[in-house]
Amino acid sequence: MSDRGAPLLVEVTDRVATLTLNRPDSRNALNRELAGAMWDAVAAAGADPAVDVVVLTGADPAFCAGVDLKEVAATAGPSTAVIDDPGQRPGRDVNGLYRFIPVIDKPVIAAVNGTCVTGGLELALQCTLRVASDRARFGDTHARVGIMPGGGITVLLAQTVGWARAVEMSLTGDFFDAETALQWGLVNHVVAHDQLLPFAHELAAHIAGNDQEGVRRLLRHYRRIANAATLDEAHLMEGYLAETWAPGTGLVAERFDTVVSRGREQGA
């Protein structure tokens, strides 16, 4: 694991990279240093052949309070920073979305351990899956603070929980608990706080135990169909996926017993 004084802690174990936002005194707010470190760590995990899944969490008591507004206020005025090309650092992508983490071919699981608000909620929405501690709290406080979102709240949140709930969250700025997040479909699972990382790592292990070329192609496919204009277009894309799949098919027979055994363990 990295130096505990670093803004981001990184640990790789059993093909899972665990990244921990480590500014607990600031509720893990994203300043430039932490945002850059997080981007680089996710990109490195994406390129690392020893990593199949990324787990992103925060040092207690918060997951992430969003962008560090104190730093933003202190640096207000004309920027002299060098502008990177889209995809190189945190920033506005070619499609207009402000990306906190790069898009990689591996799943990123947000293990939401506490407060997850505004930019922190956008960060969680940019992850592939979300699991939450029973201590987690969610909210969108853009309207309370008086700033406009750019990291996906009005798009990703609406797709995830529905338009009406997303609008209510944004206009009221009210917080809600992990069980409500589960009911609304914002998170996949809610577990006891001390079981959050073990559960996230178990979920990651289930993914890492599968055919990785298949996992990554499915993940790319799910991202593509999210942009499909019609159901027919989405079905056509899935058909193309199935008809052009060749890598890994020769190993299906030898994997069969393992698949059956795992299914029985899970009650199938």
C-alpha positions as CSV (number, residue, x, y, z in Angstrom):
1,M,0.0,0.0,0.0
2,S,1.1,3.6,-0.7
3,D,2.3,6.1,2.0
4,R,-0.6,6.7,4.4
5,G,0.1,10.4,4.1
6,A,-0.6,10.4,0.4
7,P,-3.9,11.8,-0.9
8,L,-4.6,8.4,-2.5
9,L,-3.8,5.0,-1.2
10,V,-3.3,2.2,-3.7
11,E,-3.2,-1.6,-3.0
12,V,-3.3,-4.5,-5.5
13,T,-4.2,-7.9,-4.2
14,D,-5.6,-10.9,-6.0
15,R,-6.1,-9.0,-9.3
16,V,-8.1,-6.2,-7.6
17,A,-6.7,-2.7,-7.3
18,T,-8.2,-0.9,-4.2
19,L,-8.0,2.9,-4.4
20,T,-8.8,4.9,-1.2
21,L,-9.4,8.6,-1.3
22,N,-7.3,9.8,1.6
23,R,-8.3,13.3,2.6
24,P,-10.6,12.5,5.5
25,D,-10.3,15.9,7.2
26,S,-11.7,17.4,4.0
27,R,-14.3,14.6,3.6
28,N,-12.2,13.4,0.7
29,A,-13.0,16.5,-1.4
30,L,-11.2,16.4,-4.7
31,N,-8.5,18.9,-4.9
32,R,-6.1,19.0,-7.9
33,E,-3.6,16.7,-6.2
34,L,-6.1,14.0,-5.3
35,A,-8.0,14.3,-8.6
36,G,-4.9,13.8,-10.6
37,A,-3.7,10.9,-8.5
38,M,-7.0,9.2,-8.8
39,W,-7.1,9.6,-12.6
40,D,-3.5,8.3,-12.9
41,A,-4.2,5.3,-10.6
42,V,-7.4,4.3,-12.5
43,A,-5.5,4.6,-15.8
44,A,-2.6,2.6,-14.5
45,A,-5.0,-0.1,-13.3
46,G,-6.6,-0.2,-16.7
47,A,-3.2,-0.8,-18.3
48,D,-1.9,-3.3,-15.7
49,P,-2.2,-6.9,-16.8
50,A,-2.1,-7.9,-13.1
51,V,-5.4,-6.1,-12.4
52,D,-8.9,-7.2,-13.5
53,V,-11.1,-5.0,-11.3
54,V,-10.8,-1.6,-9.5
55,V,-12.5,-0.8,-6.2
56,L,-12.8,2.9,-5.3
57,T,-13.6,3.9,-1.8
58,G,-12.9,6.7,0.7
59,A,-11.2,7.0,4.1
60,D,-13.9,7.2,6.8
61,P,-16.1,8.9,7.5
62,A,-16.9,10.1,3.9
63,F,-16.7,8.6,0.4
64,C,-16.3,12.0,-1.3
65,A,-17.8,15.4,-0.8
66,G,-17.1,16.5,-4.4
67,V,-14.8,19.1,-5.7
68,D,-12.8,21.0,-3.1
69,L,-14.6,24.4,-3.3
70,K,-12.1,26.1,-1.0
71,E,-9.4,25.4,-3.6
72,V,-11.7,26.5,-6.4
73,A,-12.4,29.8,-4.6
74,A,-8.8,30.4,-3.9
75,T,-7.8,29.9,-7.5
76,A,-10.7,31.9,-9.1
77,G,-9.8,34.0,-12.0
78,P,-8.1,33.5,-15.4
79,S,-6.4,30.1,-15.6
80,T,-2.8,29.7,-16.6
81,A,-2.9,25.9,-16.5
82,V,-1.9,23.9,-19.5
83,I,-5.0,22.4,-21.1
84,D,-4.6,18.7,-21.8
85,D,-6.3,16.9,-24.6
86,P,-9.5,15.2,-23.6
87,G,-8.8,11.8,-21.9
88,Q,-5.4,12.7,-20.5
89,R,-6.4,14.2,-17.2
90,P,-9.6,15.0,-15.3
91,G,-11.6,17.4,-17.3
92,R,-14.2,17.9,-20.0
93,D,-14.5,15.1,-22.5
94,V,-15.3,15.5,-26.2
95,N,-18.9,14.7,-25.4
96,G,-19.1,17.5,-22.8
97,L,-19.0,15.2,-19.7
98,Y,-16.5,16.2,-17.0
99,R,-14.7,13.0,-16.3
100,F,-13.3,12.4,-12.8
101,I,-11.9,9.0,-13.9
102,P,-10.8,7.7,-17.3
103,V,-12.9,5.1,-19.1
104,I,-11.1,1.8,-18.9
105,D,-12.0,-1.7,-20.1
106,K,-12.2,-3.0,-16.6
107,P,-15.1,-2.6,-14.1
108,V,-14.7,0.1,-11.4
109,I,-16.7,-0.6,-8.3
110,A,-17.5,2.3,-6.0
111,A,-17.6,1.2,-2.4
112,V,-19.5,4.1,-0.9
113,N,-18.5,4.1,2.8
114,G,-20.1,7.4,3.9
115,T,-21.2,10.8,2.6
116,C,-21.4,10.8,-1.2
117,V,-22.6,14.2,-2.5
118,T,-22.5,16.5,-5.5
119,G,-19.3,15.8,-7.3
120,G,-18.7,12.8,-5.2
121,L,-22.1,11.4,-6.4
122,E,-21.0,12.2,-10.0
123,L,-17.8,10.3,-9.3
124,A,-19.8,7.3,-8.0
125,L,-22.1,7.4,-11.1
126,Q,-19.1,7.3,-13.4
127,C,-18.1,4.0,-11.8
128,T,-19.5,0.7,-13.2
129,L,-21.2,-0.6,-10.1
130,R,-21.9,0.8,-6.6
131,V,-22.2,-0.9,-3.3
132,A,-22.9,1.1,-0.1
133,S,-22.3,0.9,3.6
134,D,-25.3,1.3,5.8
135,R,-23.7,4.6,6.9
136,A,-23.7,6.0,3.4
137,R,-25.7,9.2,2.6
138,F,-26.3,10.6,-0.8
139,G,-27.3,14.0,-2.1
140,D,-26.9,16.6,-4.9
141,T,-26.2,20.0,-3.4
142,H,-25.4,21.9,-6.6
143,A,-28.4,24.1,-6.1
144,R,-27.7,24.7,-2.4
145,V,-24.2,25.8,-3.2
146,G,-25.2,27.8,-6.3
147,I,-23.2,26.0,-8.9
148,M,-24.2,24.0,-12.0
149,P,-23.3,20.3,-12.5
150,G,-21.1,19.1,-15.3
151,G,-20.0,15.6,-14.2
152,G,-23.2,13.8,-15.1
153,I,-25.8,14.5,-12.5
154,T,-28.5,15.6,-14.9
155,V,-27.8,12.7,-17.3
156,L,-26.3,9.7,-15.3
157,L,-28.5,10.3,-12.2
158,A,-31.7,10.6,-14.3
159,Q,-30.8,7.3,-16.2
160,T,-30.1,5.5,-12.9
161,V,-33.0,6.6,-10.6
162,G,-35.4,8.1,-13.0
163,W,-36.0,11.6,-14.2
164,A,-38.5,12.7,-11.4
165,R,-36.3,11.4,-8.6
166,A,-33.2,13.0,-10.0
167,V,-35.0,16.4,-10.4
168,E,-36.2,16.2,-6.8
169,M,-32.7,15.4,-5.5
170,S,-31.2,18.3,-7.5
171,L,-33.8,20.9,-6.7
172,T,-34.2,20.1,-3.0
173,G,-30.6,19.3,-2.2
174,D,-32.0,16.8,0.4
175,F,-30.0,13.8,1.6
176,F,-31.2,10.3,1.7
177,D,-29.9,7.0,3.2
178,A,-28.4,3.9,1.7
179,E,-31.6,1.9,1.9
180,T,-33.4,4.5,-0.2
181,A,-30.5,4.4,-2.6
182,L,-31.0,0.7,-2.9
183,Q,-34.7,1.0,-3.5
184,W,-34.1,3.6,-6.2
185,G,-31.5,1.6,-8.0
186,L,-28.6,4.0,-7.3
187,V,-26.6,1.2,-5.6
188,N,-26.5,-2.5,-6.2
189,H,-26.1,-3.6,-2.6
190,V,-26.2,-2.2,0.9
191,V,-24.1,-4.0,3.6
192,A,-23.0,-3.4,7.2
193,H,-20.2,-0.8,7.4
194,D,-17.5,-3.2,8.5
195,Q,-18.4,-5.6,5.6
196,L,-18.2,-3.0,2.9
197,L,-14.7,-3.7,1.6
198,P,-14.9,-7.4,2.1
199,F,-18.2,-7.5,0.1
200,A,-16.8,-5.2,-2.6
201,H,-13.7,-7.5,-2.9
202,E,-15.9,-10.6,-3.1
203,L,-17.9,-9.0,-5.9
204,A,-14.7,-8.1,-7.6
205,A,-13.4,-11.7,-7.2
206,H,-16.5,-13.0,-8.9
207,I,-15.8,-10.8,-11.9
208,A,-12.1,-11.5,-11.9
209,G,-12.8,-15.2,-11.9
210,N,-14.6,-15.0,-15.3
211,D,-13.1,-15.0,-18.8
212,Q,-11.6,-11.5,-18.9
213,E,-11.7,-11.0,-22.6
214,G,-15.5,-11.7,-22.3
215,V,-15.9,-9.4,-19.3
216,R,-14.2,-6.5,-21.1
217,R,-16.0,-7.0,-24.3
218,L,-19.4,-7.1,-22.5
219,L,-18.5,-4.0,-20.6
220,R,-17.6,-2.1,-23.8
221,H,-20.9,-3.4,-25.3
222,Y,-23.0,-2.2,-22.4
223,R,-21.5,1.3,-22.7
224,R,-22.2,1.3,-26.5
225,I,-25.9,0.3,-26.1
226,A,-26.4,3.0,-23.5
227,N,-26.0,5.4,-26.5
228,A,-28.4,3.4,-28.7
229,A,-31.2,5.5,-30.1
230,T,-33.8,2.7,-30.3
231,L,-34.4,-0.8,-28.9
232,D,-33.9,-2.2,-32.4
233,E,-30.5,-0.6,-32.6
234,A,-29.6,-2.1,-29.2
235,H,-30.7,-5.6,-30.3
236,L,-28.8,-5.2,-33.5
237,M,-25.6,-4.3,-31.6
238,E,-26.1,-7.3,-29.3
239,G,-26.6,-9.6,-32.3
240,Y,-23.4,-8.3,-33.8
241,L,-21.6,-8.9,-30.5
242,A,-22.7,-12.6,-30.4
243,E,-22.0,-13.3,-34.1
244,T,-18.5,-11.9,-34.1
245,W,-17.4,-13.4,-30.7
246,A,-14.5,-15.8,-31.3
247,P,-11.8,-15.4,-28.6
248,G,-12.5,-17.7,-25.7
249,T,-15.1,-19.9,-27.3
250,G,-12.6,-22.8,-27.5
251,L,-12.4,-22.8,-23.7
252,V,-16.1,-23.0,-23.0
253,A,-16.1,-26.8,-22.5
254,E,-13.3,-26.8,-20.0
255,R,-15.0,-24.0,-18.0
256,F,-18.3,-25.7,-17.9
257,D,-17.7,-27.7,-14.7
258,T,-16.5,-24.6,-12.9
259,V,-19.6,-22.6,-14.0
260,V,-21.9,-25.3,-12.8
261,S,-20.1,-25.6,-9.5
262,R,-20.3,-21.9,-8.9
263,G,-23.9,-21.8,-9.8
264,R,-24.8,-24.5,-7.3
265,E,-22.9,-22.6,-4.6
266,Q,-25.1,-19.6,-5.3
267,G,-28.3,-21.7,-5.3
268,A,-28.8,-22.0,-9.0
